[in-house]
Amino acid sequence: MNIVCLDLEGVLVPEIWIAFAEESGIPALARTTRDEPDYDKLMAYRLDILREHGLGLAEIQRVIAGIEPLPGARGFLDSLRARTQVVIISDTFTQFARPLMEKLGWPTLFCNELDASADGTVTGWRMRTPNSKLDTVRALQSAGCQTIAAGDSHNDLAMIRASKAGFLFRSTEAIKAENPDLPAFDRYDDLLAAIEAALEA
């Protein structure tokens, strides 16, 4: 059995933190896993900025409510789900994800949790497992599944490389240059064709 494992932000929807950085007028919040491979370091940095500006969960959720999937993402996902099983594996949080999943037709999502106080102050974060994307792919493989993976950032590379086929999608030139052996695509039609070929392999 094949399962396609997709990253969420940058692949199917815009980057949440970039959207929030633009809406809040705080450019420092635009830093993502494309820029910082150490996720714990990145989240500590983000939470420090939120505290400094008195921003919390409610403000972020208001921005997320206005985010739409990337053009063509829903059609791509629908076509893929008609062909095989698909799981979205993201380092986003359940408190962010619900409106995005609704707009994508409620695909299966594995993500993480934020800790927040009663007033909405974000106090911390909890990863499902230490290496959430790689651990999930390995768990699926241990259950007898073959995985095919696609993502755009540093934190996707481990799951991509652990899968029987893996692809970069809408990644940065720097990440593509650092991983020249990984096929890289910028159009959903091309990614879908590559996944379909891998399913037949």
Buried (B, 14 or more C-beta within 10 A) or exposed (E): EBBBBBBBBBBBBBBBBBBBBBBBEBEEBBBBBBEBEEBEEBBEBBBEBBEEBEBBBEBBBEBBEEBEBBEEBBEBBBBBBEBBBBBBBBBBBEBBBBBBBEBBEEBEBBBBEBEBEEEBBBEEBEBBEEBBBBBBBBEBBEEEBBBBBBBBBBBBBBBBBBBBBBBBBBBBEEBBEEBEEBBBBEEBEBBBEBBBEBBEE
